[in-house]
Structures are given as C-alpha cells and as structure tokens.
Amino acid sequence: MMASHNHSCSPLAFVFTSFKICFCLLFMFLIGAATAELSPDFYNQTCPDALSIIESAVNSAVKSEPRMGASLLRLHFHDCFVNGCDASILLDDIPCIFKGEKTARPNANSVRGYEVVDAIKSQLEVACPRVVSCADILALAARDSVVALKGPSWRVILGRRDSETASFNAADSGNIPGPSFNLTALITAFAKKGFTFREMVALSGSHTIGEARCTIFKDRIYNDTDIDTSFKTFLQANCPRSGGDNNTISPLDIQTPTGFDNAYYTNLVNKKGLLHSDQQLFSGGGDGGHTADVVNIYRTTPTTFFSDFAKAMVKMANLSLITGTSGQIRINCRKTN
C-alpha cells in the first residue's frame, strides 16, 4: 500500500505555518503592549508610592478646606473638555510668547487648586523623578477628592502624558459648558465630547459640592422664573443686583455643601439650583423631559447616581489622551520641560 503524501510536512508548508505562528504571536504582543500602555497599575514598578502620595495630599487639602475637593474635581473637568485630559490647563502664560488656558473666561478667577497640584508634583519628583504625569495627577486627585467627601470611587486608568502646549481659544470658545447654557446648549456641548444626556446629568451632579461667585448666578436670581422664592430672596441678600461684592460665594448645593451626595438633584426638583445651567436639567424642557426623568432617578436612588457618576468619570478621564512617546512628563506642571 502506497503511503499517502502529506503536504503539511513539506518544507514550504513548515515555513508558512511558522510564519503564521510568529505573526500571530507578534500581533498578540502588539495588542498586549497597546493595552498595557494604559492601566490602573501603570506606576506599580516605576513609582509604587505614587497613588498613596497623591491620596494623602488630597485628603490633607480637603480636610483643611472641603471646598478644595470640588476645585480639584473641576480642574480635571476643565482640562479634559479642552483638547483632552493632557494637563494643558496647568500651563502658565508666558508674556508675549504663550497664552494658555488659565485666563480663558471659564477659568479666569474661577478655577483653583493649582497650588495643591504643585505640592503633589514636588513630592512625586522627589520619590520618582520624571515618572508621574501632571495629567495623571489631575485624574487621581479628582477621584480622591470625591472619595474624601464621601462620594463614590472608581479605578483610574493611568499612563497619560502631558501636553507641550495649551489653547486659550479652545478653552474660551464654548468647549467648557457655561453657567448660562440652556438645556439644548448643554446637550450639544456634552454630545460633542461623546456623552449621552444621562451621562451629562450624572456629571452635572459634581455640583453637589463646591461654590460659585455672585457674578456667576446673579442673572439667575434676578431674571429666572423657575426658582424658589425663599431661595431667591436668601441669595439676593448677599448678591445685590447692583453694587456689592461680585465675588461673594454661595454653595452650589445648599443642603449638604461639603458632602458628595444626591441632594443636588433634590434641589433641582425644588427649584433651588444655584446656576441657570443646573436648573435647566429639570426645568429646561425641549428634550421630551428625558433629563428631568434622570434627575428624578438620581434624586430617589443615590446608588444609581453614584454608579453612573463613576462610569461617566472614567469615560471623561479618557478623552483624547496623549500616550506612549508623545508629549512629555513635565517636571513642573506649570511649564513644559
């Protein structure tokens, strides 16, 4: 009986099979490398104390001034909504040479917490020089701030790198949703960043902490009709229509101003949203009542709010990241290397 000829044993077949195996292994390696580029464990080997250093500094800052928790959360938000989470918001202006994002309308005399980030970066540069990015500091500080104020936690993907520039124009041209936005403008602004209306309502819940200046909500308390009368009168006492101090501050959440909870949504139902944009989520109409429905869900089910907020923060923290060998790891978050 003649033996059958096995083509798979031919030299050509062996080479082809070996090539396929090598290609598959290479492909899996590249996929693994790309996946490993961003990871909650990114600094485990290169800077194992990074997360504890940041958490400790945030806890100390928030304990000293609870408002700082809201400020650090907002700093991350304003950074991510302008060309991605790249720490561009931290770059100082250089007169006659460079104009960054700090003096753009949404940020000037408003965004704060830069000194806390500076202090964290200084500690990290001692522990592990040129390893931890300013962008990752912002992402972790935002999470740790929420936790410090009794809010939800979430896993922060790490490995972001810092931008080498910033854009005043991008920060000043409506990328950051403003306090005077109506519901349509809010939905549009968040949709441009890939967020659904539900994610928008969840992220807006960050206004359960923090404060705003009189100049920001003055128009609401004198011109809006969807506002509780006693609430309006209370605010007007410290924020007169003319004269007075435009920098007088009021809590965004009058019920529990220093605790991260769902009281913000109860305020909206009771027409006690401090900002026009906040109240629009419940009273704005024009979207079939969808955002108002979500407000009611979060008002009655805090666990749903916490879960949705955490998921939306993970999504926001991954907007247009700089990774790999692009960008840089700044030594000083206020300037490029």
TAVEN-V984104 format. One record per residue. N is the residue number from 1. PHI is phi in radians with two decimals (NA if undefined). OMEGA is omega in whole degrees, -180 to 180 (NA if undefined). D_LAST is the distance of its C-alpha to the last C-alpha in Angstrom with 2 decimals. Layout:
# TAVEN-V984104
n = (N;N)
phi = (PHI;PHI)
omega = (OMEGA;OMEGA)
d_last = (D_LAST;D_LAST)
This chain:
# TAVEN-V984104
n = (1;2;3;4;5;6;7;8;9;10;11;12;13;14;15;16;17;18;19;20;21;22;23;24;25;26;27;28;29;30;31;32;33;34;35;36;37;38;39;40;41;42;43;44;45;46;47;48;49;50;51;52;53;54;55;56;57;58;59;60;61;62;63;64;65;66;67;68;69;70;71;72;73;74;75;76;77;78;79;80;81;82;83;84;85;86;87;88;89;90;91;92;93;94;95;96;97;98;99;100;101;102;103;104;105;106;107;108;109;110;111;112;113;114;115;116;117;118;119;120;121;122;123;124;125;126;127;128;129;130;131;132;133;134;135;136;137;138;139;140;141;142;143;144;145;146;147;148;149;150;151;152;153;154;155;156;157;158;159;160;161;162;163;164;165;166;167;168;169;170;171;172;173;174;175;176;177;178;179;180;181;182;183;184;185;186;187;188;189;190;191;192;193;194;195;196;197;198;199;200;201;202;203;204;205;206;207;208;209;210;211;212;213;214;215;216;217;218;219;220;221;222;223;224;225;226;227;228;229;230;231;232;233;234;235;236;237;238;239;240;241;242;243;244;245;246;247;248;249;250;251;252;253;254;255;256;257;258;259;260;261;262;263;264;265;266;267;268;269;270;271;272;273;274;275;276;277;278;279;280;281;282;283;284;285;286;287;288;289;290;291;292;293;294;295;296;297;298;299;300;301;302;303;304;305;306;307;308;309;310;311;312;313;314;315;316;317;318;319;320;321;322;323;324;325;326;327;328;329;330;331;332;333;334;335;336;337)
phi = (NA;-1.31;-1.23;-1.27;-1.53;-1.70;-1.13;-1.20;-1.62;-1.22;-0.97;-1.12;-1.14;-1.12;-1.11;-1.12;-1.10;-1.09;-1.10;-1.10;-1.13;-1.11;-1.10;-1.11;-1.13;-1.10;-1.07;-1.15;-1.13;-1.13;-1.10;-1.11;-1.13;-1.14;-1.19;-1.24;-1.03;-2.13;-2.80;-1.05;-1.75;-0.94;-1.76;-0.95;-1.65;-1.49;-2.75;-1.06;-1.66;-0.99;-1.16;-1.24;-1.10;-1.16;-1.07;-1.11;-1.15;-1.16;-1.02;-1.14;-1.16;-1.24;-1.12;-1.23;-2.59;-0.92;-1.03;-1.09;-1.05;-1.16;-1.13;-1.23;-1.12;-1.17;-1.04;-1.13;-1.07;-1.19;-1.23;-1.15;-1.38;-2.10;1.08;1.65;-1.45;-2.26;1.12;-1.13;-1.13;-1.46;-1.27;-1.32;-1.14;-2.07;-0.85;1.22;-2.13;-2.51;-2.08;-1.59;-1.68;-1.11;-1.69;-1.15;-0.92;-1.20;-1.93;-1.06;0.93;-2.45;-1.23;-2.52;1.85;-1.04;-1.17;-1.13;-1.10;-1.02;-1.13;-1.11;-1.10;-1.07;-1.13;-1.19;-1.21;-1.35;-1.24;-2.73;-0.99;1.01;-2.02;-1.62;-1.35;-1.17;-1.12;-1.22;-1.04;-1.08;-1.15;-1.26;-1.13;-1.13;-1.07;-1.15;-1.16;-1.10;-1.10;-1.09;-1.78;1.26;-1.68;-1.29;-1.99;-2.74;-1.43;-1.69;-1.26;-2.08;2.17;-1.13;-2.07;-1.60;-1.26;-1.85;-2.73;-2.54;-2.28;-1.03;-1.08;-1.15;-1.30;-1.72;-1.97;1.69;-1.14;-1.63;-0.99;-1.75;-1.18;-1.71;-1.10;-1.52;-1.09;-1.07;-1.15;-1.11;-1.04;-1.12;-1.10;-1.29;-1.10;-1.08;-1.69;1.60;-1.69;-1.38;-1.14;-1.18;-1.12;-1.08;-1.13;-1.13;-1.13;-1.10;-1.11;-1.08;-1.36;-1.33;-2.27;1.75;-2.42;-2.36;-1.42;-0.87;-1.09;-1.38;-1.95;-1.03;-1.06;-1.13;-1.34;-1.97;-2.14;-1.32;-1.79;-1.52;-2.48;-1.05;-1.08;-1.16;-1.09;-1.08;-1.08;-1.05;-1.23;-1.12;-1.08;-1.90;-2.43;-1.12;-1.03;-2.38;1.29;1.28;-1.84;-1.15;-1.67;-1.04;-1.89;-2.35;-1.21;-1.17;-2.10;-1.22;-1.37;-2.33;-1.13;-2.02;-2.17;-1.47;-2.59;-1.77;-1.09;-0.91;-1.28;-1.11;-1.02;-1.13;-1.10;-1.58;1.07;-2.09;-1.29;-1.23;-1.72;-0.99;-1.12;-1.12;-1.11;-1.05;-1.06;-1.86;-1.86;-1.15;1.09;1.45;-2.12;1.32;1.37;-1.11;-1.18;-1.10;-1.09;-1.18;-0.96;-1.16;-1.10;-1.20;-1.14;-1.68;-2.31;-1.05;-1.14;-1.18;-1.05;-1.03;-1.12;-1.16;-1.10;-1.05;-1.12;-1.18;-1.19;-1.05;-1.13;-1.11;-1.19;-1.97;-1.29;0.78;-1.40;-1.74;-2.40;1.19;-1.84;-1.35;1.09;-2.77;-1.84;-1.14;-1.41;-2.12;-1.14;-1.47;-2.61;-1.34;-1.23)
omega = (-177;178;179;180;-178;-178;-177;-180;-179;180;-178;180;-180;179;-178;179;180;179;-179;180;-180;-180;-180;179;178;-180;180;178;-180;178;179;180;180;179;-178;-178;177;-176;174;-178;-172;-176;-176;-178;-173;179;-172;-179;-174;-175;180;177;-180;-179;-179;-180;179;180;179;-179;-179;177;179;-180;-178;180;-178;177;178;-179;180;176;-179;179;178;180;-178;176;-174;-176;177;178;173;-177;-172;180;179;-179;-176;-176;177;173;171;-175;177;-178;-172;177;-176;-173;-174;-177;175;-174;-180;-173;-175;179;-175;180;-178;-179;-178;-178;178;178;178;-178;178;-179;179;178;-179;180;174;-177;-177;-176;173;-178;-175;-178;176;179;177;176;-180;-178;-180;-180;178;179;-177;178;179;179;-179;180;174;176;-177;175;176;179;-179;175;-175;-178;176;172;-173;178;177;178;177;-177;175;-177;-180;180;-173;-169;173;177;179;-179;-175;-178;179;-178;170;-173;-180;180;178;-179;-180;-179;-180;179;178;179;176;-178;174;179;178;177;177;179;179;-179;178;178;174;178;170;174;176;-177;179;-180;-180;-177;-178;-176;-178;-179;180;-173;177;-175;-179;178;-179;-178;179;-174;-179;177;180;-179;179;-178;-179;-179;-179;-179;-177;-178;178;-176;180;-177;-180;-178;174;-175;176;-180;177;177;-174;-178;-177;-171;-178;177;-180;-179;-177;-179;178;-177;174;177;-178;179;-180;179;-180;173;-176;-178;176;-179;177;-176;179;-180;180;-173;-172;-177;176;179;179;179;-177;-179;178;178;180;176;-180;177;-179;179;-176;-177;-177;180;177;177;-179;-179;-179;180;-180;179;-180;178;176;180;-179;-177;180;178;171;-176;170;-176;175;180;178;180;-179;170;-177;175;175;-174;-177;-178;178;-177;NA)
d_last = (77.70;74.99;71.49;69.10;66.26;62.83;60.26;57.38;58.22;57.82;55.07;53.59;53.51;51.90;49.09;48.58;48.58;46.12;43.83;44.04;43.24;40.22;38.98;39.44;37.66;34.72;34.68;34.81;32.01;29.73;30.75;30.14;26.67;25.80;27.35;25.63;22.20;22.65;24.72;25.51;25.38;21.98;20.86;24.35;23.67;20.00;19.99;23.61;23.40;20.58;23.12;25.34;22.63;21.71;25.42;26.43;23.98;25.07;28.69;28.45;26.92;29.51;32.31;31.49;31.28;32.42;31.09;27.52;28.24;28.89;25.84;23.47;25.47;25.29;21.53;21.30;24.04;22.57;19.25;21.18;23.63;21.17;19.91;19.84;18.36;14.65;13.53;13.26;15.66;13.34;11.19;12.80;14.57;13.88;17.52;18.88;15.67;14.53;16.75;15.64;18.02;18.75;21.47;23.15;26.72;26.44;23.60;24.36;26.31;26.56;23.58;22.77;21.45;17.90;18.77;20.01;16.81;14.96;17.70;17.54;13.86;14.63;17.60;15.94;13.37;16.62;18.56;16.28;12.77;10.15;13.14;13.84;12.09;12.30;14.67;16.90;16.99;18.36;20.86;22.13;22.33;24.40;26.75;27.11;27.87;30.66;32.08;32.04;34.18;36.61;35.43;35.01;32.48;31.00;29.03;25.37;24.15;20.74;18.17;16.25;12.69;10.36;10.59;8.38;11.06;14.06;17.71;19.86;22.84;22.65;22.46;25.25;27.62;29.27;27.03;27.14;30.85;32.23;34.90;37.42;37.23;40.58;41.11;40.92;37.58;36.22;37.51;36.08;32.58;32.47;34.18;31.49;29.12;31.82;33.42;37.19;39.02;39.57;35.88;35.36;38.01;36.54;33.01;34.66;36.10;32.85;34.64;36.87;34.45;32.78;34.05;34.15;34.83;38.24;36.95;35.73;39.13;41.53;42.62;43.49;45.68;47.64;47.91;47.66;50.92;49.67;49.02;51.14;53.18;52.78;49.04;48.78;50.94;48.91;45.65;47.30;48.41;44.85;43.56;46.18;46.45;45.90;44.74;43.43;39.84;37.80;35.24;37.84;36.66;38.73;38.04;37.52;39.96;42.83;44.40;41.74;38.68;36.84;37.91;36.53;39.77;41.70;43.29;41.17;43.37;46.55;45.44;45.15;48.64;49.94;48.33;46.03;42.66;40.74;38.89;40.68;38.37;39.21;42.94;42.78;42.20;45.75;47.52;45.85;48.29;48.04;46.75;50.03;49.12;46.72;43.97;46.71;48.01;44.66;44.47;47.89;46.90;43.96;46.18;48.80;46.78;43.75;43.12;42.74;40.24;38.17;38.29;37.44;34.63;32.99;33.36;31.98;28.90;28.25;28.65;26.41;23.58;23.64;23.39;21.41;18.91;15.98;16.81;17.12;14.59;13.56;10.44;7.88;8.09;5.76;6.48;7.54;9.22;9.72;6.56;3.80;0.00)
